[in-house]
Amino acid sequence: MKIYLFAFLTFTSFNLIYGQDSLNGLYVGVEQKYWTEKNGKKIIWKDDERPKHIWYSLSSLKLKGDSVFLDQSPVSIYKTDTVFSASDGGFFYYSGTFTKKGPSISINLTEISCDYCGQLMKKDSTGKMIKVKRTKQYSGRLTDEGIVINGFLFKLSQSNQMLISENPSMFLKAPQ
């Protein structure tokens, strides 16, 4: 009996310290939208109709086991004034994996779909144009409040809503 108790406590402690189960959940935050000039300078994307507003992607990031899902929708923000868009900036859907090491988290994502987005294209070896999948890599820091990514806090939500990126076939039309 003692050996079983020891094994159980060891496994439980190992899982709590090194496991990723404790991170499971939906985290909500924003990612600032910008473009990069040829010289590497980042230009913040401002709202043409509301010059004080800045465009962000309202980001729902779900961690599940070692999988991660990200749904992003455009939102324009100035102080406490928030404007949601029906198309400006596009709606991006990503899936991927994450790893955790101490208070650090690394997230690797690949685009699975995008609505109202320009498509990146390149020529393959035969000269045929093919779609280039967007990828994202984030390095974050775990805090008592949530996950800090690129200086923005993603707070743990109490919602257990299913994201489009978790099951795209349920929500998105197949390309024709």
Secondary structure, DSSP 4 states (H G I P E B T S, - for coil): -HHHHHHHHHHHHHHHHH-SGGG-EEEEEEEE-EEE-TTS-EEE-B-SSSTT-EEEEEEEEEEETTEEEEEEEEEEEETTEEEE-SSTT-EEEEEEEEEEETTEEEEEEEEEEEES-PPPEEE-TTS-EEEPPPEEEEEEEE-SSEEEETTEEEEEPS--PPPGGGSHHHHSPPP-
